């Protein structure tokens, strides 16, 4: 099929210009999963089945941003697994094929942030990945929703990696060369060396077109979910933080742990364990269900090392606890997630689950489903293009994807927020209620106690640590010193070309 116009443009800003197939992961801890102290929210939401993606694929990435010209409102972007870029417009209810990535790849990460190099508007970033089944990449590209073209950006400074996570949040304080909003690249794998799964974290500043290394993850993770969301006040953190959830490494096929990074402190702290251990997972940030307040971190699908998961869990920074929400209709691993307005039939916010692998083999799916969040109803007209706040450096909770939270702009799926902010107990700053959404009321359901962790499975080391002062210095890349198998968790070769068809989209003349 003929691609869109401008796919061969290179509008790069100034600056530096196959692996073996999947094998079912062994379960390292063979004891049955113990009951987890987590509860479901009193009002939750419902899953919607959407039109399928034009192309069946897995090991892709997801993001949400303003639609390109010719589409309307906020779009959900399915990025990678070869060179594909496809967008779903909830306002129209259809998919469109967009210009392909310059570098075909799978196992990449994506997020939305301001474009670099003086390009107007927001960009969808494509970071790292795997090509040819054996070669990891340091390549970084960004798709401009204004110009409908890809930009070539400076490569990851620490070298190639795949199966990483990406999130958007304010740049860390006091790190040279970084200013304004940053794109964070978290963890992943090099596929080589004694410690192939990484704790490395790097941050890119579109304002300066510069990468820098920041404090490392406390746990090496590959195939993790990542997103930016309000900081947990109970941990003494403020503003917007970066979250890393789940994943796997050479010691654990699927992790139950999560951790949070404070840009103000340039350090990581552990969070309460998730209700579900999961690797090859995805994460997004969206409004909390009715009965909870502020933005929540949603962990979507994945694998526990033996079975594909339909599980949907949400973490509330206000309560510092996880809740279990209704599961997806389709259990799957290696999927993508993003948060955006629901399709036009429902005026609420949705968490989108895209593609992935629903079976025991490597056959991908084109399925797209969306969790319509109860209590996030929106006013008519909320799908207008986002507007930038007048307060410099203001940051609002991201709209998802693996994570959108550009500083100096509102979420792609909402109108500008007032500059005032309310304070949460514990010192966390809570953005004021969205003008297009009803304020969620405090819930009556029982919540997990802050910081409480489920008992460890026999034969498995405890996966969490008590809250502690975050480290202020980057730690070297580490992974548990276990026997490294030929097949590392959470990577796969590129997918075959799909026979799926799509609506060909061409931007209107400028």
ROZAZA-273005 format. One record per residue (C-alpha): residue number from 1; residue in one letter; x, y, z. Coordinates in Angstrom, 1 decimal. Layout:
   pos   code       px       py       pz
   NUM      a        X        Y        Z
...
This chain:
   pos   code       px       py       pz
     1      x      0.0      0.0      0.0
     2      x      1.2      3.4     -0.8
     3      x      2.3      5.3      2.3
     4      x      1.5      8.9      3.2
     5      x      3.2     11.9      1.8
     6      x      6.5     13.2      3.3
     7      x      7.6      9.8      4.6
     8      x     11.1     10.4      3.2
     9      x     11.6     13.8      4.7
    10      x     14.4     14.4      7.1
    11      x     13.8     17.5      9.2
    12      x     16.5     16.7     11.7
    13      x     17.3     19.4     14.2
    14      x     20.9     20.4     14.7
    15      x     22.9     17.8     16.6
    16      x     24.3     14.3     16.2
    17      x     22.8     12.6     13.6
    18      x     16.5    -10.9     15.2
    19      x     17.2    -12.5     17.9
    20      x     16.0    -16.0     18.4
    21      x     12.2    -16.6     18.5
    22      x     10.1    -16.5     21.7
    23      x     10.2    -19.5     24.0
    24      x      7.8    -19.7     26.8
    25      x      9.4    -18.3     29.9
    26      x     10.2    -20.7     32.8
    27      x      8.6    -19.9     36.1
    28      x     11.4    -19.4     38.6
    29      x      9.2    -19.5     41.6
    30      x      7.0    -22.7     41.4
    31      x      4.9    -22.1     44.5
    32      x      1.3    -21.0     43.9
    33      x      0.7    -17.3     43.9
    34      x     -0.4    -16.2     47.3
    35      x     -3.4    -14.0     47.9
    36      x     -2.6    -10.3     47.3
    37      x     -3.8     -7.5     49.7
    38      x     -5.4     -5.4     47.0
    39      x     -9.0     -4.4     46.4
    40      x    -11.1     -3.4     43.5
    41      x    -12.4      0.2     43.3
    42      x    -16.1      0.6     44.2
    43      x    -16.8      2.1     40.8
    44      x    -14.5      0.9     38.0
    45      x    -15.3      1.0     34.3
    46      x    -16.1     -1.1     31.3
    47      x    -14.0     -2.5     28.4
    48      x    -14.9     -1.5     24.8
    49      x    -14.0     -3.5     21.7
    50      x    -12.7     -1.1     19.0
    51      x    -12.1     -1.4     15.2
    52      x     -9.0     -3.6     14.8
    53      x     -5.6     -2.0     13.9
    54      x     -4.9     -2.1     10.1
    55      x     -1.9     -4.4     10.9
    56      x     -1.7     -7.3     13.4
    57      x      1.5     -6.8     15.4
    58      x      3.2     -7.2     18.8
    59      x      6.3     -5.8     20.5
    60      x      5.1     -2.4     19.5
    61      x      4.9      0.9     21.4
    62      x      2.0      3.2     22.1
    63      x      1.4      7.0     22.6
    64      x     -1.4      9.5     22.5
    65      x     -1.0     13.0     21.0
    66      x     -2.8     15.5     18.8
    67      x     -4.0     14.1     15.5
    68      x     -2.2     15.1     12.3
    69      x     -4.0     17.4      9.9
    70      x     -6.9     15.6      8.3
    71      x     -7.9     13.8     11.5
    72      x     -9.7     15.3     14.5
    73      x     -8.9     15.7     18.2
    74      x     -6.5     13.4     20.0
    75      x     -5.2     10.2     18.3
    76      x     -3.8      7.0     19.7
    77      x     -0.6      6.0     17.9
    78      x      0.6      2.4     17.4
    79      x      4.4      2.7     16.8
    80      x      6.8      0.2     15.4
    81      x      6.9     -3.6     14.9
    82      x      8.7     -3.1     11.6
    83      x      8.3      0.5     10.3
    84      x      4.6      0.9     10.8
    85      x      2.9      4.0     12.3
    86      x     -0.9      3.9     12.6
    87      x     -3.2      6.2     14.4
    88      x     -6.7      5.7     15.8
    89      x     -9.0      8.8     16.0
    90      x    -11.6      8.3     18.8
    91      x    -13.5     11.2     17.5
    92      x    -14.0      9.5     14.1
    93      x    -13.7      5.9     15.2
    94      x    -11.3      4.8     12.4
    95      x     -7.6      4.0     11.9
    96      x     -5.2      5.7      9.4
    97      x     -1.8      4.7      8.1
    98      x      0.9      7.4      8.6
    99      x      4.4      7.8      7.3
   100      x      6.6      4.8      8.4
   101      x      9.5      5.1     10.7
   102      x     12.9      5.8      9.0
   103      x     14.3      2.7     10.8
   104      x     12.1     -0.4     11.0
   105      x     12.2     -2.0     14.4
   106      x     10.4     -3.8     17.2
   107      x     10.8     -3.9     21.0
   108      x     11.0     -0.1     21.0
   109      x      9.7      2.5     23.4
   110      x      7.5      5.5     22.7
   111      x      6.2      8.7     24.4
   112      x      4.9     12.1     23.5
   113      x      6.7     15.3     24.3
   114      x      7.4     18.7     22.7
   115      x      9.2     18.6     19.4
   116      x     12.9     19.6     19.2
   117      x     14.7     22.0     16.9
   118      x     12.0     24.7     16.7
   119      x      9.4     22.4     15.2
   120      x      6.0     23.4     16.5
   121      x      3.7     21.2     18.5
   122      x      4.2     17.7     20.0
   123      x      6.1     14.8     18.6
   124      x      5.7     11.0     19.1
   125      x      9.1      9.6     20.0
   126      x     10.4      6.2     18.9
   127      x     13.4      5.1     21.0
   128      x     15.8      2.2     20.6
   129      x     14.5     -1.2     19.6
   130      x     15.5     -4.4     17.8
   131      x     16.1     -5.0     14.1
   132      x     17.0     -8.2     12.3
   133      x     16.3    -10.3     15.3
   134      x     19.8     -9.8     16.8
   135      x     20.7     -6.2     16.6
   136      x     19.7     -3.6     19.2
   137      x     19.5      0.0     18.3
   138      x     20.4      3.4     19.8
   139      x     18.3      5.2     17.1
   140      x     15.9      7.9     18.2
   141      x     13.3      9.4     15.9
   142      x     10.3     11.7     16.4
   143      x      7.1     12.0     14.4
   144      x      5.8     15.6     14.2
   145      x      2.0     15.8     14.3
   146      x      2.2     19.3     12.7
   147      x      4.4     18.4      9.7
   148      x      3.4     14.7      9.3
   149      x      7.1     13.8      9.0
   150      x      9.8     12.0     11.0
   151      x     12.8     13.8     12.6
   152      x     16.2     12.1     13.2
   153      x     17.5     12.9     16.7
   154      x     20.7     12.2     18.6
   155      x     21.2      8.6     19.5
   156      x     21.0      7.1     23.0
   157      x     24.3      8.1     24.7
   158      x     24.7      4.8     26.5
   159      x     24.5      2.7     23.3
   160      x     21.9      0.4     21.7
   161      x     19.1     -1.3     23.7
   162      x     15.8     -2.9     23.2
   163      x     12.7     -3.7     25.3
   164      x     13.1     -0.5     27.2
   165      x     10.4      1.9     28.6
   166      x      9.9      5.6     27.9
   167      x      8.1      8.4     29.8
   168      x      7.8     12.2     29.7
   169      x      8.2     14.4     32.8
   170      x     10.1     17.5     33.8
   171      x     13.9     17.4     33.4
   172      x     15.9     16.6     36.5
   173      x     17.1     19.4     38.6
   174      x     20.8     20.2     38.3
   175      x     21.7     17.8     35.4
   176      x     23.8     19.7     32.9
   177      x     22.4     20.2     29.4
   178      x     18.8     19.4     30.4
   179      x     16.0     22.0     30.5
   180      x     12.2     22.0     30.5
   181      x     10.5     18.8     29.6
   182      x     12.5     15.6     29.2
   183      x     11.9     12.2     27.5
   184      x     13.2      9.4     29.7
   185      x     14.5      6.1     28.4
   186      x     14.4      3.4     31.1
   187      x     16.0      0.0     31.4
   188      x     16.0     -2.5     28.5
   189      x     18.5     -5.0     27.3
   190      x     21.7     -5.0     25.2
   191      x     21.4     -8.8     24.5
   192      x     25.1     -9.0     25.1
   193      x     27.6     -9.1     28.0
   194      x     27.4    -10.4     31.5
   195      x     24.7     -8.0     32.6
   196      x     22.5     -7.6     29.5
   197      x     19.4     -6.3     31.3
   198      x     19.9     -2.7     32.4
   199      x     19.2     -0.3     35.2
   200      x     20.3      2.5     32.9
   201      x     18.2      5.7     32.7
   202      x     18.8      8.5     30.2
   203      x     16.9     11.8     29.7
   204      x     16.6     13.8     26.5
   205      x     15.7     17.5     26.5
   206      x     14.0     18.7     23.3
   207      x     14.7     22.3     24.3
   208      x     18.5     21.7     24.1
   209      x     18.5     18.6     21.8
   210      x     20.7     16.9     24.4
   211      x     20.8     13.5     26.2
   212      x     22.2     13.0     29.7
   213      x     22.5     10.0     32.1
   214      x     20.5     10.3     35.3
   215      x     20.1      8.0     38.4
   216      x     19.7      4.3     37.6
   217      x     16.7      2.1     38.3
   218      x     17.0      0.2     41.6
   219      x     16.0     -3.0     39.7
   220      x     17.2     -4.1     36.2
   221      x     14.1     -4.3     34.0
   222      x     13.4     -5.4     30.4
   223      x      9.9     -5.4     28.9
   224      x      8.7     -3.0     31.5
   225      x      5.9     -0.4     31.5
   226      x      6.8      3.2     32.0
   227      x      4.8      6.4     32.3
   228      x      4.8      9.9     33.9
   229      x      2.2     10.7     36.5
   230      x      1.7     12.8     39.7
   231      x      4.3     12.0     42.4
   232      x      3.2     10.0     45.5
   233      x      2.9     12.5     48.4
   234      x      3.2      9.9     51.1
   235      x      6.8      9.3     49.9
   236      x      7.6     13.1     50.3
   237      x      7.7     13.6     46.5
   238      x      6.2     16.6     44.6
   239      x      5.2     17.4     41.1
   240      x      5.4     14.9     38.2
   241      x      7.3     11.6     38.6
   242      x      8.4      8.8     36.3
   243      x      7.1      5.3     37.0
   244      x      8.6      2.0     36.1
   245      x      6.4     -1.1     36.5
   246      x      7.0     -4.8     36.1
   247      x      9.3     -6.2     33.4
   248      x     11.7     -9.1     33.7
   249      x     15.4     -9.9     34.1
   250      x     17.7    -12.8     34.4
   251      x     16.7    -13.4     38.0
   252      x     12.9    -13.0     37.6
   253      x     10.9    -13.9     34.5
   254      x      8.2    -11.5     35.6
   255      x      8.6     -8.8     38.3
   256      x      5.9     -7.7     40.8
   257      x      7.8     -4.6     41.8
   258      x      7.4     -1.0     40.7
   259      x      9.4      2.1     41.5
   260      x      9.2      5.9     41.1
   261      x     11.7      8.6     40.0
   262      x     11.6     12.2     41.3
   263      x     13.1     14.7     38.8
   264      x     13.5     17.1     41.7
   265      x     15.7     14.7     43.6
   266      x     17.2     12.7     40.7
   267      x     16.5      9.5     42.6
   268      x     14.3      6.4     42.7
   269      x     12.1      5.0     45.5
   270      x     10.3      1.6     45.6
   271      x      6.5      1.5     45.5
   272      x      4.1     -1.1     47.0
   273      x      4.2     -4.3     44.9
   274      x      1.6     -4.7     42.2
   275      x     -1.3     -7.1     42.6
   276      x      0.0     -9.0     39.6
   277      x      3.6     -9.9     38.6
   278      x      4.0     -9.0     34.9
   279      x      6.6     -8.7     32.2
   280      x      6.1     -7.8     28.5
   281      x      3.6     -5.3     30.0
   282      x      2.5     -1.8     29.1
   283      x      1.6      1.3     31.2
   284      x     -0.3      4.5     30.8
   285      x     -1.5      7.4     33.0
   286      x     -5.2      8.5     33.0
   287      x     -7.8      9.8     35.5
   288      x     -8.5      7.5     38.4
   289      x    -11.8      5.5     38.5
   290      x    -14.7      7.0     40.4
   291      x    -14.0      6.8     44.1
   292      x    -10.4      7.7     43.7
   293      x     -8.7     11.1     43.1
   294      x     -6.0     12.5     40.9
   295      x     -4.2     10.7     38.0
   296      x     -3.6      6.9     38.3
   297      x     -0.9      4.7     36.8
   298      x     -2.5      1.8     34.9
   299      x     -0.5     -1.5     34.3
   300      x     -2.0     -3.4     31.4
   301      x     -1.7     -7.1     30.4
   302      x      1.7     -8.9     30.0
   303      x      2.8    -12.3     31.1
   304      x      3.6    -13.9     34.4
   305      x      6.3    -16.1     32.8
   306      x      3.9    -18.9     32.0
   307      x      0.5    -17.4     30.9
   308      x     -0.7    -14.3     29.2
   309      x     -2.4    -11.8     31.4
   310      x     -5.7     -9.9     31.0
   311      x     -5.1     -8.1     34.3
   312      x     -5.6     -4.4     34.7
   313      x     -4.2     -2.8     37.9
   314      x     -4.1      0.9     38.8
   315      x     -1.8      2.7     41.3
   316      x     -3.1      5.9     43.0
   317      x     -0.3      8.3     44.0
   318      x     -2.7      9.8     46.5
   319      x     -3.3      6.6     48.5
   320      x      0.1      5.0     47.6
   321      x     -1.8      1.7     46.8
   322      x     -2.8     -0.5     43.9
   323      x     -6.3     -1.6     43.1
   324      x     -7.5     -4.4     40.8
   325      x     -9.8     -3.3     37.9
   326      x    -11.9     -5.4     35.4
   327      x     -9.6     -7.5     33.2
   328      x     -9.2     -7.1     29.5
   329      x    -11.5     -9.1     27.2
   330      x     -8.3    -10.5     25.5
   331      x     -5.3    -11.7     27.6
   332      x     -2.0    -10.8     25.8
   333      x      1.6    -10.0     26.2
   334      x      3.9     -7.7     24.2
   335      x      1.2     -5.1     23.8
   336      x      1.1     -1.3     23.8
   337      x     -1.0      1.1     25.9
   338      x     -2.0      4.7     25.8
   339      x     -4.6      7.0     27.4
   340      x     -6.9      9.3     25.4
   341      x    -10.6     10.3     25.2
   342      x    -12.9      7.3     24.6
   343      x    -14.5      6.8     21.2
   344      x    -17.3      9.2     20.3
   345      x    -20.0      6.9     21.8
   346      x    -18.7      7.6     25.3
   347      x    -17.7     10.9     26.8
   348      x    -15.1      9.7     29.2
   349      x    -11.4      8.9     29.4
   350      x    -10.1      5.5     28.1
   351      x     -6.9      3.4     28.6
   352      x     -6.2      1.8     25.2
   353      x     -4.7     -1.7     24.8
   354      x     -3.2     -2.3     21.3
   355      x     -2.0     -5.5     19.6
   356      x      0.2     -8.0     21.4
   357      x      0.3    -11.8     21.5
   358      x     -2.8    -13.6     22.8
   359      x     -1.7    -17.2     22.4
   360      x      1.2    -19.4     23.3
   361      x      3.0    -19.0     20.0
   362      x      4.3    -15.8     18.4
   363      x      1.1    -15.0     16.3
   364      x      0.2    -11.3     16.9
   365      x     -3.2     -9.8     17.0
   366      x     -4.7     -6.6     15.5
   367      x     -7.2     -6.3     18.4
   368      x     -7.7     -2.9     20.0
   369      x     -9.6     -2.6     23.3
   370      x    -10.3      0.4     25.5
   371      x    -11.1      0.6     29.2
   372      x    -13.7      3.4     29.7
   373      x    -13.0      4.8     33.2
   374      x    -16.0      5.3     35.4
   375      x    -16.2      8.8     36.8
   376      x    -14.1     10.5     34.1
   377      x    -17.0     11.8     32.0
   378      x    -16.2     14.8     29.8
   379      x    -18.1     17.7     28.6
   380      x    -18.9     18.1     24.9
   381      x    -16.1     19.6     22.8
   382      x    -13.3     18.2     24.9
   383      x    -11.5     16.7     21.9
   384      x    -10.3     20.1     20.6
   385      x     -6.5     20.4     20.1
   386      x     -4.6     21.0     23.3
   387      x     -3.5     24.4     24.3
   388      x     -0.3     25.4     26.1
   389      x     -0.6     27.0     29.5
   390      x      0.8     30.4     30.1
   391      x      2.8     29.4     33.1
   392      x      6.3     28.4     31.9
   393      x      7.3     24.9     32.7
   394      x      3.8     23.9     33.9
   395      x      3.4     20.1     33.9
   396      x      0.1     18.2     33.9
   397      x     -0.6     14.5     34.3
   398      x      0.2     12.7     31.1
   399      x     -2.3     11.3     28.7
   400      x     -0.7      8.0     28.4
   401      x      1.2      5.8     26.3
   402      x      3.5      4.6     27.6
   403      x      3.2      8.0     28.7
   404      x      2.8     11.6     27.8
   405      x      3.4     14.5     30.1
   406      x      5.1     17.4     28.3
   407      x      6.0     20.3     30.4
   408      x      4.7     23.6     29.1
   409      x      1.6     22.0     27.7
   410      x     -1.7     20.4     28.7
   411      x     -2.5     16.8     28.2
   412      x     -3.3     16.0     24.5
   413      x     -6.8     14.8     25.5
   414      x     -8.0     17.9     27.5
   415      x     -8.2     21.6     27.5
   416      x     -5.8     23.9     29.4
   417      x     -5.9     23.7     33.1
   418      x     -6.0     26.6     35.4
   419      x     -2.6     27.5     36.8
   420      x     -3.7     27.0     40.4
   421      x     -3.0     23.7     42.1
   422      x     -4.4     22.0     45.2
   423      x     -2.2     20.3     47.7
   424      x     -2.6     16.6     48.7
   425      x     -1.8     15.3     52.1
   426      x      1.8     14.4     52.4
   427      x      3.0     17.3     50.3
   428      x      2.0     16.0     46.9
   429      x      0.9     18.6     44.5
   430      x     -2.4     17.8     42.8
   431      x     -3.5     19.5     39.6
   432      x     -6.9     21.2     39.8
   433      x     -9.9     19.3     38.5
   434      x    -10.1     19.2     34.7
   435      x    -12.7     21.6     33.4
   436      x    -14.1     18.9     31.0
   437      x    -14.4     16.2     33.6
   438      x    -16.4     15.6     36.8
   439      x    -14.3     15.5     40.0
   440      x    -14.1     12.0     41.3
   441      x    -15.4     11.6     44.9
   442      x    -13.5      9.8     47.6
   443      x    -14.2      6.1     47.5
   444      x    -15.6      3.9     50.2
   445      x    -13.9      0.7     49.1
   446      x    -11.1     -0.7     51.2
   447      x     -7.7      0.2     49.9
   448      x     -4.4     -1.6     50.4
   449      x     -2.4     -0.1     53.2
   450      x      0.3      2.3     52.0
   451      x      3.6      0.5     51.6
   452      x      2.1     -3.0     52.3
   453      x      3.6     -5.8     50.2
   454      x      2.3     -9.3     49.7
   455      x      4.3    -12.2     51.1
   456      x      7.1    -13.5     48.8
   457      x      6.6    -16.7     47.0
   458      x      8.7    -19.6     48.3
   459      x     12.1    -19.7     46.6
   460      x     11.7    -16.1     45.4
   461      x     13.6    -13.2     47.0
   462      x     11.5    -10.4     48.4
   463      x     10.8     -8.0     45.6
   464      x     10.4     -4.8     47.5
   465      x     12.3     -2.5     49.9
   466      x     11.0     -0.1     52.5
   467      x     10.7      3.5     51.4
   468      x     14.0      5.2     51.6
   469      x     15.7      8.4     50.6
   470      x     16.4      8.2     46.9
   471      x     19.9      7.9     45.6
   472      x     21.5     11.0     44.3
   473      x     24.1      9.3     42.2
   474      x     23.6      7.0     39.2
   475      x     24.4      3.3     40.0
   476      x     26.1      1.1     37.5
   477      x     24.0     -1.1     35.3
   478      x     23.3     -4.3     37.3
   479      x     21.4     -7.5     37.0
   480      x     21.2    -10.5     39.3
   481      x     24.2    -12.9     38.9
   482      x     22.2    -15.9     37.7
   483      x     22.9    -18.3     35.0
   484      x     22.1    -16.4     31.7
   485      x     20.1    -18.5     29.3
   486      x     20.4    -18.2     25.6
   487      x     16.9    -16.6     25.4
   488      x     16.6    -13.4     27.5
   489      x     13.1    -12.4     28.6
   490      x     11.0    -10.0     26.6
   491      x     12.6     -9.7     23.2
   492      x     11.6    -11.2     19.9
   493      x     12.5    -11.1     16.2
   494      x     10.6     -8.7     13.8
   495      x      7.1     -9.7     12.8
   496      x      6.1    -10.8      9.3
   497      x      4.3     -8.3      7.1
   498      x      0.6     -8.4      7.8
   499      x     -2.1     -8.6      5.1
   500      x     -4.2     -6.1      7.0
   501      x     -5.6     -3.1      5.1
   502      x     -6.2      0.5      6.3
   503      x     -7.7      3.7      5.3
   504      x     -5.1      5.7      3.4
   505      x     -4.7      9.1      4.9
   506      x     -3.3     12.2      3.2
   507      x     -3.0     15.6      4.9
   508      x     -4.9     18.4      3.4
   509      x     -2.8     21.0      1.5
   510      x     -1.2     23.7      3.5
